[in-house]
Amino acid sequence: MTNKSVNEKSVLDRLFAASEEASIPKRKVTIDRIDLSFLMSGLREGEIEKLEKRFTNVKRVRGEEKHDLDTKRFNRALVAAATKAIGGDEKMKWDHPDMLSTFKASGAEQVVKRVLLAGEINQLADVVLDLSGYYDSATEDEDVKNSYPDEE
């Protein structure tokens, strides 16, 4: 979408619309091994930040803090948080009571770990990051020359 000049109301409308839940990209992904589809959604920065913080270990090494993200646990949590439906059923998610009790799991992340293979978890986590904009690149507009008055 190329716009030379956009009025203020239009800009505000687009920004407000971008903040709506409906604007978050979603994608249906099928795991062939279990022949089920998963409706995955992008996550906002705040949600991903909380997960990163939850699964980051901080150690002091020679007076400096070293931050180490537990990527396996982070990816499982990412998949659990971003799954909006399993098998086309929006009521079916990783924290479904029957799955929690069958797998004797305390949460959705443990169910993800018990059901999916390591590579499948990574694939779904990559989809979530893609939907969250991590692999997109912004479109560069042409160079703007002399768009700001020179400061003297």
Sine and cosine of phi, psi and omega as CSV:
sin_phi,cos_phi,sin_psi,cos_psi,sin_omega,cos_omega
0.00,0.00,0.91,-0.42,0.00,-1.00
-0.93,-0.36,0.82,-0.58,0.02,-1.00
-0.77,-0.64,0.81,-0.58,0.05,-1.00
-0.97,0.25,-0.71,0.71,-0.04,-1.00
-0.64,-0.77,0.81,-0.58,0.00,-1.00
-0.84,-0.53,0.73,-0.68,-0.03,-1.00
-0.97,0.24,0.29,-0.96,-0.10,-0.99
-0.85,0.53,-0.68,0.73,-0.01,-1.00
-0.89,0.46,-0.66,0.75,0.01,-1.00
-0.90,0.45,-0.67,0.75,0.04,-1.00
-0.88,0.47,-0.75,0.67,0.00,-1.00
-0.89,0.47,-0.68,0.73,0.01,-1.00
-0.86,0.52,-0.67,0.74,-0.01,-1.00
-0.92,0.38,-0.64,0.77,0.02,-1.00
-0.93,0.38,-0.66,0.75,0.04,-1.00
-0.90,0.43,-0.66,0.75,0.01,-1.00
-0.90,0.44,-0.59,0.81,0.01,-1.00
-0.91,0.41,-0.40,0.92,-0.02,-1.00
-1.00,0.08,-0.15,0.99,-0.01,-1.00
-0.97,0.24,0.53,-0.85,0.02,-1.00
-0.85,0.53,-0.61,0.80,-0.04,-1.00
-0.90,0.43,-0.35,0.94,-0.04,-1.00
-0.99,0.12,-0.17,0.99,-0.02,-1.00
-0.97,0.26,0.81,-0.58,-0.04,-1.00
-0.90,0.44,0.56,-0.83,0.04,-1.00
-0.73,-0.69,0.44,-0.90,0.02,-1.00
-0.53,-0.85,0.68,-0.73,0.08,-1.00
-1.00,0.00,0.79,-0.61,-0.03,-1.00
-0.81,-0.59,0.72,-0.70,0.01,-1.00
-0.95,-0.30,0.74,-0.68,0.13,-0.99
-0.99,-0.10,0.94,-0.33,-0.11,-0.99
-0.86,0.51,-0.62,0.78,-0.07,-1.00
-0.84,0.54,-0.60,0.80,-0.02,-1.00
-0.94,-0.33,0.01,1.00,0.06,-1.00
0.79,0.62,0.73,0.68,0.06,-1.00
-0.74,-0.67,0.54,-0.84,0.07,-1.00
-0.99,-0.17,0.47,-0.88,0.01,-1.00
-0.79,-0.62,0.82,-0.57,0.07,-1.00
-1.00,0.04,0.94,-0.34,-0.05,-1.00
-0.98,-0.22,0.56,-0.83,-0.02,-1.00
-0.82,-0.58,0.49,-0.87,0.15,-0.99
-0.94,0.35,0.35,-0.94,0.03,-1.00
-0.86,-0.51,0.52,-0.86,0.05,-1.00
-0.97,0.24,0.31,-0.95,-0.06,-1.00
-0.84,0.55,-0.66,0.75,-0.02,-1.00
-0.87,0.49,-0.63,0.77,0.01,-1.00
-0.92,0.38,-0.69,0.72,0.00,-1.00
-0.92,0.39,-0.63,0.77,0.03,-1.00
-0.86,0.50,-0.68,0.73,0.03,-1.00
-0.88,0.48,-0.68,0.73,0.01,-1.00
-0.92,0.40,-0.68,0.74,0.03,-1.00
-0.86,0.51,-0.69,0.72,-0.02,-1.00
-0.90,0.43,-0.66,0.75,-0.03,-1.00
-0.90,0.44,-0.54,0.84,-0.09,-1.00
-0.93,-0.37,0.36,0.93,0.08,-1.00
-0.97,-0.26,0.81,-0.59,0.06,-1.00
-1.00,-0.08,0.71,-0.70,0.02,-1.00
-0.93,-0.38,0.82,-0.58,0.03,-1.00
-0.81,-0.58,0.52,-0.86,0.10,-0.99
-0.99,-0.12,0.85,-0.53,0.02,-1.00
-0.81,-0.58,0.91,-0.40,-0.01,-1.00
0.78,0.63,0.69,0.72,0.07,-1.00
0.99,0.12,-0.05,1.00,0.02,-1.00
-0.93,-0.38,0.58,-0.81,0.06,-1.00
-0.99,0.17,0.73,-0.69,0.06,-1.00
-0.90,-0.43,0.83,-0.55,-0.01,-1.00
-0.98,-0.21,0.80,-0.60,-0.04,-1.00
-0.77,-0.64,0.92,-0.40,0.00,-1.00
-0.99,0.15,0.81,-0.59,0.09,-1.00
-0.98,0.19,1.00,-0.01,-0.15,-0.99
-0.90,0.43,-0.54,0.84,0.01,-1.00
-0.90,0.43,-0.76,0.65,0.01,-1.00
-0.92,0.39,-0.62,0.79,0.03,-1.00
-0.88,0.48,-0.72,0.70,-0.01,-1.00
-0.89,0.45,-0.64,0.77,0.04,-1.00
-0.89,0.46,-0.69,0.73,0.01,-1.00
-0.92,0.40,-0.61,0.79,0.04,-1.00
-0.88,0.48,-0.73,0.68,0.02,-1.00
-0.89,0.46,-0.71,0.70,-0.01,-1.00
-0.88,0.48,-0.68,0.73,-0.04,-1.00
-0.94,0.33,-0.52,0.85,-0.12,-0.99
-1.00,-0.09,-0.12,0.99,0.00,-1.00
-0.98,0.18,0.89,-0.46,-0.03,-1.00
-0.99,-0.14,-0.34,0.94,0.03,-1.00
-0.28,-0.96,0.54,-0.84,0.09,-1.00
-0.86,-0.52,0.76,-0.65,0.01,-1.00
0.90,0.43,0.43,0.90,0.02,-1.00
0.99,0.16,0.02,1.00,-0.03,-1.00
-0.96,-0.27,0.92,-0.39,-0.04,-1.00
-0.93,0.37,-0.27,0.96,0.07,-1.00
-0.99,0.15,-0.31,0.95,-0.04,-1.00
-1.00,-0.05,0.93,-0.37,0.05,-1.00
-0.69,-0.72,0.08,-1.00,-0.08,-1.00
-0.90,0.44,-0.39,0.92,-0.01,-1.00
-0.99,-0.13,0.37,0.93,0.03,-1.00
-0.86,0.52,0.72,-0.69,-0.06,-1.00
-0.81,0.59,-0.61,0.79,0.01,-1.00
-0.91,0.41,-0.63,0.78,0.02,-1.00
-0.94,0.34,-0.66,0.75,0.01,-1.00
-0.86,0.50,-0.69,0.72,-0.03,-1.00
-0.96,0.27,-0.65,0.76,0.00,-1.00
-0.88,0.48,-0.68,0.74,-0.03,-1.00
-1.00,-0.03,0.06,1.00,-0.04,-1.00
0.74,0.67,0.75,0.66,-0.07,-1.00
-0.97,-0.24,0.55,-0.83,0.02,-1.00
-1.00,0.02,-0.19,0.98,-0.01,-1.00
-0.23,-0.97,0.10,-0.99,-0.06,-1.00
-0.86,0.51,-0.60,0.80,-0.04,-1.00
-0.88,0.48,-0.61,0.79,0.02,-1.00
-0.93,0.36,-0.57,0.82,0.04,-1.00
-0.92,0.40,-0.70,0.72,0.05,-1.00
-0.82,0.57,-0.71,0.70,-0.03,-1.00
-0.89,0.46,-0.61,0.79,-0.07,-1.00
-0.99,0.15,-0.44,0.90,-0.07,-1.00
-1.00,-0.04,-0.70,0.72,-0.11,-0.99
-0.99,-0.12,0.48,-0.88,0.11,-0.99
-0.98,0.20,0.33,-0.94,-0.05,-1.00
-0.82,0.57,-0.70,0.71,0.00,-1.00
-0.91,0.40,-0.58,0.82,0.02,-1.00
-0.92,0.40,-0.63,0.78,0.05,-1.00
-0.89,0.46,-0.72,0.70,0.01,-1.00
-0.89,0.46,-0.65,0.76,0.02,-1.00
-0.89,0.46,-0.71,0.70,0.01,-1.00
-0.92,0.39,-0.62,0.79,0.04,-1.00
-0.89,0.45,-0.63,0.77,0.06,-1.00
-0.89,0.46,-0.63,0.78,0.05,-1.00
-0.88,0.47,-0.70,0.72,0.00,-1.00
-0.88,0.48,-0.72,0.70,0.01,-1.00
-0.90,0.44,-0.62,0.78,0.06,-1.00
-0.89,0.46,-0.74,0.68,0.02,-1.00
-0.90,0.43,-0.42,0.91,0.00,-1.00
-1.00,0.07,0.02,1.00,0.10,-1.00
1.00,-0.04,0.12,0.99,-0.06,-1.00
-0.94,0.33,-0.44,0.90,-0.04,-1.00
-0.97,-0.26,-0.01,1.00,0.05,-1.00
-0.99,0.15,0.39,-0.92,0.15,-0.99
-0.82,-0.58,0.61,-0.79,0.00,-1.00
-0.93,0.37,0.57,-0.82,0.05,-1.00
-0.98,0.22,0.79,-0.61,0.00,-1.00
-1.00,0.08,0.78,-0.62,0.09,-1.00
-0.99,0.13,0.24,-0.97,0.02,-1.00
-0.87,0.49,0.45,-0.90,0.01,-1.00
-0.85,0.53,0.70,-0.72,0.03,-1.00
-0.98,-0.18,0.88,-0.47,-0.01,-1.00
-0.94,-0.34,0.69,-0.73,0.05,-1.00
0.84,0.54,0.56,0.83,0.01,-1.00
-1.00,0.09,-0.30,0.95,0.04,-1.00
-0.90,-0.44,0.63,-0.78,0.02,-1.00
-0.90,0.44,0.62,-0.79,0.02,-1.00
-0.91,0.42,0.66,-0.75,0.08,-1.00
-1.00,0.01,0.74,-0.68,0.00,-1.00
-0.90,-0.44,0.00,0.00,0.00,0.00
